[in-house]
Amino acid sequence: MTADFPRNTPSPQDVQAMDKAHHLHPWTNFGPFEEKGALVMSRGEGCWLWDAGGRRYFDAIGGMWCTNIGLGRREMAEAIADQVTRLAFSNTFVDTTNEPAALLAAKLASLAPGDLNRVHFTTSGSAAVDTAYRMVHYYQTAMGRPEKTQVIARDYSYHGSTYISQSVGKRPGDRVPFFRYQETGIHHLTAPNPYRAPDGMDEAAFCDWLVAEFEAKLAEIGPEKVGGFFAEPIQASGGVIVPPEGYLQRMAAICRQHDILFVADEVVTAFGRLGHWFASEAEFGIQPDMITCAKGLTSGYLPLGALIFSDRIWQAMAADGARWFTSGFTYSGHPVACAAALKNIEIIEREDLLGNATRVGALFEARMKALEALPMVGQVRGRKLMICVENVADKATRALLPEDLDVGTRIADTCEAMGLMVRPLGHLNVMSPPLTLTAADVGMVGDTLERAIRQVADDLVREGVKLG
């Protein structure tokens, strides 16, 4: 049926009605969506959003971990418009390229750690992870190890929503019974979450336990069959899980010992979220074989992802000059998206937004950590501009509230009514504000979130819920 479009500029109610009637959103929750529809956003500037009704919200979510330089940058619009005028599209298949793609590939190579000097452009972080999975197979086969194609990841990881990237990830909320996932050749280890360590282990003992689990899994599968290990430096959508000290370095050492490619999924952590261009080496002291990135690469202004990989991998794949790497996308190296990324990186450099993320990120960590004094907050974790609040029923036992109470959404909805947007993930609330965050913003976000958590806790107690 053809939609009945309004003749004039549609009202907010018209837009919401059309959206509700026709738009399948990512991660649609059908009951609430069919009842209430979606909140229509119409404008953004800096850290702020305005809905179609003119109401303003401070976006502490940062879009989707991505609006690093903030919204509404005129110079971004000008760079995009200029590239559209000069060359709106040119494919990069086989032996054709364009200036922005070549310049961006060189720039990323200069920013990435070690010998990660080769870049394959994608349209998203999911597609970058999908490509990394395929490259593990390609590289190991090119090295004469065609059986070494199984991969290992972790529970509570999120690596994307393509078929393979979602199979590599294993966040409980993503594994619905209506879909099937790749099971053969993909294995998962315990999430490195010290707050949920078994048997009350301290962090050092938990780290030893996790490393031993990895070694046992390799012995079970056979290290000659394992080609890649996928790891977010900090597990983002799985709950901002910061691993124990030394964990990633020890896992990387085991990978090197067994010729297993270490794939660092930096779709969230790259481009300033932790105060660095890339977090793997600068924050955690590891040199990965591949880095997947997206989000902050363009600060969300246009879709673009990238797989950055080592010269060693390139040389192995290219050793037989007759080979083809049969993976890529129509919009790989899209000139307009690459121009946007170059301008985005220029702004981050010029305004020292990495430095701001480090300085203001320390204030943000401290203010959020103070929320642990609240009766319902079990832990606040994360680093710099990547923070999670874990809400619990009992702080001593760390027991969770019943799932049907949906405490994270209650808190997010209460914040939204106060003009603040935080992201609910089950019993968690996560924040990843733009790198332009100020000290004053930190105070406002902290005070608003504290009021919201207190209000929700009071409401739950009135409903008869016992909070320890």
C-alpha positions as CSV (number, residue, x, y, z in Angstrom):
1,M,0.0,0.0,0.0
2,T,1.3,3.5,-0.9
3,A,1.9,5.7,2.2
4,D,-0.4,8.7,2.5
5,F,2.2,11.4,2.7
6,P,1.1,14.8,4.0
7,R,1.1,17.6,1.3
8,N,3.0,20.0,3.5
9,T,5.8,19.7,6.0
10,P,4.8,16.8,8.2
11,S,4.0,17.5,11.9
12,P,5.9,15.6,14.6
13,Q,2.8,13.4,15.0
14,D,2.8,12.6,11.3
15,V,6.5,11.6,11.3
16,Q,6.0,9.4,14.4
17,A,2.9,7.8,12.8
18,M,4.8,7.1,9.5
19,D,7.7,5.7,11.4
20,K,5.5,3.5,13.6
21,A,3.6,2.2,10.5
22,H,6.6,1.4,8.3
23,H,10.0,1.4,10.1
24,L,11.6,-1.7,11.5
25,H,14.2,-0.3,13.9
26,P,17.5,-2.1,14.9
27,W,16.7,-4.2,18.0
28,T,13.0,-3.4,17.8
29,N,11.1,-4.5,21.0
30,F,7.8,-5.1,19.3
31,G,5.4,-4.6,22.2
32,P,6.6,-1.2,23.5
33,F,7.2,0.0,19.9
34,E,3.7,-0.8,18.7
35,E,2.3,0.8,21.8
36,K,4.3,4.0,22.0
37,G,6.2,4.4,18.7
38,A,9.6,6.2,18.6
39,L,10.9,9.5,20.0
40,V,11.5,11.6,16.9
41,M,14.8,13.6,17.0
42,S,15.1,16.7,14.8
43,R,18.2,18.6,15.6
44,G,21.6,18.2,17.3
45,E,24.4,20.6,18.4
46,G,27.4,19.6,20.4
47,C,26.3,17.3,23.1
48,W,22.7,18.2,22.8
49,L,19.7,16.8,21.0
50,W,16.2,18.3,20.3
51,D,13.2,16.2,19.7
52,A,10.5,17.2,17.1
53,G,8.5,18.9,19.8
54,G,11.4,21.2,20.7
55,R,12.5,19.5,24.0
56,R,16.2,19.4,24.7
57,Y,18.3,16.5,25.9
58,F,21.9,16.1,26.9
59,D,23.2,13.1,25.0
60,A,25.4,11.2,27.4
61,I,25.2,8.2,25.1
62,G,27.1,10.0,22.4
63,G,24.7,8.7,19.7
64,M,25.8,5.1,19.7
65,W,29.3,5.4,21.2
66,C,30.1,7.6,18.1
67,T,29.4,11.3,18.2
68,N,33.0,12.0,19.4
69,I,33.4,15.6,18.1
70,G,29.8,16.5,18.8
71,L,26.9,17.3,16.4
72,G,26.3,20.2,14.1
73,R,29.8,21.0,13.0
74,R,29.6,23.4,10.0
75,E,33.1,22.5,8.8
76,M,32.1,18.8,8.6
77,A,29.1,19.8,6.5
78,E,31.3,21.9,4.2
79,A,33.9,19.1,3.8
80,I,31.1,16.6,2.9
81,A,29.4,19.1,0.5
82,D,32.7,19.9,-1.2
83,Q,33.5,16.2,-1.8
84,V,30.0,15.5,-3.1
85,T,30.5,18.3,-5.6
86,R,33.9,17.2,-6.7
87,L,33.4,13.4,-6.7
88,A,30.3,11.9,-5.1
89,F,31.2,8.3,-5.8
90,S,34.0,6.2,-7.3
91,N,34.4,2.5,-6.5
92,T,37.6,1.1,-5.1
93,F,37.4,-2.4,-6.6
94,V,40.6,-4.0,-7.8
95,D,42.7,-1.2,-9.3
96,T,40.7,2.0,-8.9
97,T,40.9,4.4,-6.0
98,N,40.1,8.0,-5.0
99,E,42.0,10.7,-3.2
100,P,40.2,10.7,0.1
101,A,40.4,6.9,0.4
102,A,44.1,6.9,-0.3
103,L,44.8,9.8,2.1
104,L,42.7,8.3,4.8
105,A,44.4,4.9,4.5
106,A,47.8,6.6,4.9
107,K,46.5,8.6,7.9
108,L,45.2,5.6,9.7
109,A,48.4,3.7,9.1
110,S,50.3,6.6,10.7
111,L,48.0,6.6,13.7
112,A,47.8,2.8,14.3
113,P,50.4,1.0,16.5
114,G,53.3,-1.0,15.2
115,D,53.2,-2.3,11.7
116,L,49.5,-2.0,11.2
117,N,50.0,-0.2,7.9
118,R,47.3,-1.7,5.7
119,V,43.7,-0.7,5.6
120,H,40.5,-2.3,4.1
121,F,37.5,0.0,4.2
122,T,34.0,-1.2,5.1
123,T,30.7,0.4,5.7
124,S,30.4,-0.4,9.4
125,G,32.1,-2.0,12.4
126,S,30.1,-5.1,11.9
127,A,31.4,-5.4,8.3
128,A,34.9,-4.8,9.6
129,V,34.7,-7.7,12.0
130,D,33.1,-9.8,9.3
131,T,36.1,-9.0,7.1
132,A,38.6,-9.7,9.9
133,Y,37.0,-13.2,10.4
134,R,37.5,-13.9,6.7
135,M,41.0,-12.5,6.7
136,V,41.9,-14.9,9.6
137,H,40.9,-17.8,7.3
138,Y,42.7,-16.3,4.2
139,Y,45.9,-15.6,6.1
140,Q,46.2,-18.9,7.8
141,T,45.5,-20.8,4.6
142,A,48.0,-18.6,2.7
143,M,50.5,-19.6,5.4
144,G,49.9,-23.3,4.6
145,R,47.6,-23.9,7.6
146,P,44.2,-24.5,6.1
147,E,42.8,-26.2,9.2
148,K,43.7,-23.2,11.4
149,T,40.5,-21.3,10.9
150,Q,38.6,-21.6,14.2
151,V,38.3,-18.5,16.3
152,I,37.8,-17.8,20.0
153,A,36.0,-14.8,21.6
154,R,34.4,-14.1,25.0
155,D,31.0,-14.2,26.6
156,Y,29.2,-10.8,26.9
157,S,31.2,-9.6,23.8
158,Y,29.5,-7.6,21.1
159,H,31.2,-7.6,17.7
160,G,28.4,-6.5,15.4
161,S,25.1,-7.7,13.8
162,T,26.1,-9.4,10.5
163,Y,25.6,-13.1,10.6
164,I,29.3,-13.9,11.4
165,S,30.0,-10.9,13.6
166,Q,27.0,-11.6,15.8
167,S,28.1,-15.2,16.0
168,V,31.5,-14.2,17.1
169,G,29.9,-12.0,19.7
170,K,27.9,-13.5,22.5
171,R,25.9,-11.0,24.4
172,P,22.9,-12.8,26.0
173,G,20.4,-10.2,24.8
174,D,21.5,-10.6,21.2
175,R,21.0,-14.4,21.1
176,V,17.2,-14.7,20.3
177,P,15.7,-18.1,19.5
178,F,14.2,-16.8,16.2
179,F,17.7,-16.6,14.6
180,R,20.4,-19.2,14.0
181,Y,24.0,-18.5,14.6
182,Q,27.3,-20.0,13.4
183,E,28.3,-22.5,16.0
184,T,30.9,-24.6,14.3
185,G,34.4,-23.2,14.6
186,I,33.5,-20.3,17.0
187,H,34.2,-20.7,20.7
188,H,33.7,-18.5,23.7
189,L,35.6,-17.9,27.0
190,T,34.4,-16.4,30.3
191,A,34.0,-12.6,30.2
192,P,36.9,-11.0,32.0
193,N,34.6,-9.1,34.5
194,P,36.2,-8.9,37.9
195,Y,32.9,-7.8,39.5
196,R,31.4,-11.2,38.6
197,A,34.5,-13.3,39.3
198,P,33.7,-16.8,40.6
199,D,34.2,-17.8,44.2
200,G,35.1,-14.3,45.3
201,M,38.5,-14.4,43.6
202,D,40.6,-11.2,43.8
203,E,41.6,-9.6,40.5
204,A,45.0,-11.3,40.2
205,A,43.6,-14.8,40.9
206,F,40.8,-14.2,38.4
207,C,43.3,-13.1,35.8
208,D,45.2,-16.4,36.3
209,W,42.0,-18.3,36.1
210,L,41.0,-16.7,32.8
211,V,44.4,-17.3,31.3
212,A,44.3,-20.9,32.4
213,E,40.8,-21.2,30.8
214,F,42.2,-20.0,27.5
215,E,45.0,-22.5,27.6
216,A,42.6,-25.3,28.4
217,K,40.3,-24.3,25.6
218,L,43.3,-24.3,23.1
219,A,44.3,-27.8,24.4
220,E,40.7,-29.0,23.9
221,I,40.4,-27.7,20.3
222,G,44.0,-28.1,19.3
223,P,46.0,-24.9,18.8
224,E,46.8,-26.0,15.3
225,K,43.1,-25.4,14.5
226,V,42.7,-22.0,16.1
227,G,43.5,-19.1,13.8
228,G,42.2,-16.0,15.6
229,F,41.2,-14.4,18.9
230,F,38.7,-11.6,18.9
231,A,38.7,-9.2,21.8
232,E,37.3,-5.7,22.6
233,P,39.9,-4.0,24.8
234,I,37.0,-3.0,27.0
235,Q,33.8,-4.9,26.3
236,A,31.4,-2.1,25.4
237,S,27.8,-3.2,24.9
238,G,28.4,-6.2,27.1
239,G,28.6,-3.9,30.1
240,V,31.8,-1.8,29.8
241,I,33.8,-4.7,31.1
242,V,37.4,-3.6,32.0
243,P,39.6,-6.7,32.1
244,P,42.0,-7.5,35.0
245,E,45.4,-5.9,35.0
246,G,47.7,-7.8,32.6
247,Y,45.0,-10.0,31.1
248,L,45.1,-8.7,27.6
249,Q,48.9,-8.8,27.5
250,R,49.0,-12.4,28.7
251,M,46.3,-13.4,26.2
252,A,48.3,-11.7,23.4
253,A,51.4,-13.6,24.4
254,I,49.6,-16.9,24.2
255,C,48.3,-15.9,20.7
256,R,51.8,-15.2,19.5
257,Q,53.1,-18.5,20.9
258,H,50.5,-20.4,18.8
259,D,50.4,-18.3,15.7
260,I,46.9,-17.1,16.5
261,L,46.0,-13.6,15.1
262,F,44.9,-11.2,17.8
263,V,42.0,-9.1,16.5
264,A,41.3,-6.0,18.6
265,D,37.8,-4.8,18.1
266,E,38.2,-1.1,18.6
267,V,34.9,0.0,17.0
268,V,34.1,1.7,20.3
269,T,37.5,2.4,22.0
270,A,39.3,4.0,19.0
271,F,39.4,7.7,18.1
272,G,39.4,9.2,21.6
273,R,36.9,7.4,23.8
274,L,39.8,6.4,26.1
275,G,42.0,9.4,25.3
276,H,44.0,7.7,22.5
277,W,43.6,7.2,18.8
278,F,43.7,3.4,19.5
279,A,43.5,1.9,23.0
280,S,45.2,-1.5,22.4
281,E,48.8,-0.4,22.8
282,A,48.4,3.0,24.4
283,E,46.0,1.9,27.2
284,F,46.6,-1.8,27.5
285,G,50.1,-2.4,26.2
286,I,49.3,-4.9,23.4
287,Q,50.2,-5.0,19.7
288,P,47.3,-6.6,17.9
289,D,47.6,-8.1,14.4
290,M,44.4,-6.4,13.3
291,I,42.2,-3.5,14.6
292,T,38.6,-3.1,13.6
293,C,37.1,0.4,13.8
294,A,34.2,2.6,12.8
295,K,31.9,4.9,14.9
296,G,34.4,7.6,16.0
297,L,36.2,7.3,12.7
298,T,33.7,9.9,11.3
299,S,32.0,10.8,14.6
300,G,28.8,9.4,13.1
301,Y,28.6,12.0,10.4
302,L,28.6,9.3,7.7
303,P,28.8,5.5,7.8
304,L,32.4,4.2,7.5
305,G,34.4,1.3,9.0
306,A,37.9,0.0,8.5
307,L,40.0,-3.1,9.2
308,I,43.6,-2.1,9.8
309,F,46.0,-5.0,9.6
310,S,49.7,-5.7,9.7
311,D,52.3,-5.7,6.9
312,R,53.0,-9.3,7.8
313,I,49.4,-10.3,7.0
314,W,49.5,-8.4,3.7
315,Q,52.8,-10.0,2.7
316,A,51.5,-13.5,3.4
317,M,48.3,-13.0,1.5
318,A,50.1,-11.3,-1.4
319,A,53.0,-13.8,-1.6
320,D,51.4,-15.5,-4.6
321,G,50.7,-12.7,-7.0
322,A,47.9,-14.6,-8.7
323,R,45.7,-14.6,-5.6
324,W,42.5,-12.5,-5.3
325,F,41.1,-11.1,-2.0
326,T,37.4,-11.5,-2.8
327,S,35.9,-9.4,-0.1
328,G,34.7,-5.8,-0.2
329,F,31.6,-3.6,-0.6
330,T,30.2,-1.2,-3.2
331,Y,30.8,1.6,-0.7
332,S,34.3,0.5,0.5
333,G,36.5,3.7,0.5
334,H,33.5,5.9,-0.4
335,P,35.1,9.3,-1.2
336,V,32.5,11.3,0.7
337,A,32.7,9.2,3.8
338,C,36.5,9.2,3.7
339,A,36.5,13.0,3.3
340,A,34.3,13.2,6.4
341,A,36.8,10.9,8.3
342,L,39.8,13.1,7.3
343,K,38.0,16.3,8.5
344,N,36.9,14.5,11.7
345,I,40.5,13.4,12.5
346,E,41.7,16.9,11.7
347,I,39.3,18.4,14.3
348,I,40.3,15.9,17.0
349,E,43.9,16.8,16.4
350,R,43.4,20.6,16.2
351,E,41.2,20.8,19.3
352,D,43.2,18.3,21.3
353,L,40.1,16.3,22.0
354,L,42.2,13.3,23.0
355,G,43.7,15.4,25.8
356,N,40.3,16.7,26.8
357,A,39.0,13.1,26.9
358,T,41.8,12.3,29.3
359,R,41.4,15.3,31.5
360,V,37.6,15.5,31.7
361,G,37.4,11.8,31.5
362,A,39.2,11.6,34.9
363,L,36.5,13.9,36.3
364,F,33.8,11.9,34.7
365,E,35.1,8.7,36.2
366,A,35.4,10.2,39.7
367,R,31.9,11.7,39.6
368,M,30.3,8.5,38.3
369,K,32.3,6.4,40.9
370,A,30.6,8.5,43.6
371,L,27.3,6.9,42.6
372,E,28.5,3.7,44.3
373,A,27.3,5.3,47.6
374,L,23.7,4.8,46.5
375,P,22.0,1.7,47.8
376,M,21.0,0.3,44.4
377,V,24.4,0.9,42.7
378,G,26.6,-2.2,42.9
379,Q,29.5,-1.0,40.8
380,V,30.5,1.9,38.5
381,R,33.2,0.8,36.0
382,G,34.9,1.9,32.9
383,R,37.6,4.4,31.9
384,K,37.5,8.0,30.9
385,L,34.5,8.6,28.5
386,M,33.2,5.0,28.7
387,I,31.3,4.3,31.9
388,C,28.7,1.8,33.1
389,V,26.5,1.8,36.2
390,E,25.5,-1.7,37.4
391,N,22.3,-1.7,39.4
392,V,21.7,-4.5,41.9
393,A,19.2,-5.6,44.5
394,D,21.8,-6.3,47.1
395,K,25.2,-4.7,47.2
396,A,26.7,-7.3,49.5
397,T,25.7,-10.4,47.5
398,R,25.6,-8.5,44.1
399,A,22.3,-10.2,43.4
400,L,20.3,-8.6,40.5
401,L,16.8,-7.2,40.6
402,P,14.2,-9.3,38.8
403,E,14.5,-8.9,35.1
404,D,10.9,-7.9,34.6
405,L,11.4,-4.8,36.6
406,D,13.7,-3.5,33.8
407,V,15.5,-1.2,36.1
408,G,17.9,0.1,33.5
409,T,15.1,1.3,31.3
410,R,13.3,2.8,34.3
411,I,16.4,4.8,35.1
412,A,16.9,5.8,31.5
413,D,13.2,6.9,31.2
414,T,13.5,8.9,34.4
415,C,16.7,10.6,33.1
416,E,15.0,11.4,29.8
417,A,12.2,13.1,31.7
418,M,14.9,15.3,33.3
419,G,16.5,16.1,30.0
420,L,19.4,13.5,30.1
421,M,19.9,10.5,27.8
422,V,21.7,7.4,29.2
423,R,21.5,4.0,27.6
424,P,19.7,1.1,29.3
425,L,21.1,-2.4,28.9
426,G,19.1,-4.7,31.2
427,H,20.1,-3.8,34.7
428,L,22.9,-1.5,33.4
429,N,23.1,2.1,32.3
430,V,26.0,3.1,30.1
431,M,27.4,6.4,29.0
432,S,29.8,7.4,26.2
433,P,29.5,11.2,25.8
434,P,31.3,13.3,23.1
435,L,35.0,14.1,23.6
436,T,34.0,17.7,23.9
437,L,32.5,17.1,27.4
438,T,33.2,19.8,29.9
439,A,33.7,19.8,33.7
440,A,30.3,21.6,34.0
441,D,28.7,18.9,31.9
442,V,30.2,16.2,34.2
443,G,28.5,17.8,37.2
444,M,25.2,18.1,35.4
445,V,25.2,14.5,34.2
446,G,26.3,13.1,37.6
447,D,23.7,15.1,39.5
448,T,20.9,14.3,37.1
449,L,21.7,10.6,37.0
450,E,21.9,10.5,40.8
451,R,18.5,12.0,41.2
452,A,17.1,9.6,38.7
453,I,18.6,6.5,40.4
454,R,17.3,7.7,43.8
455,Q,13.8,8.3,42.4
456,V,13.7,4.8,40.8
457,A,14.9,3.2,44.0
458,D,12.2,5.0,46.0
459,D,9.6,3.9,43.5
460,L,10.7,0.3,43.7
461,V,10.6,0.3,47.5
462,R,7.1,1.7,47.4
463,E,6.2,-1.2,45.1
464,G,7.5,-3.6,47.7
465,V,10.9,-4.4,46.2
466,K,13.5,-5.1,48.8
467,L,16.9,-3.4,48.2
468,G,19.8,-4.7,50.3
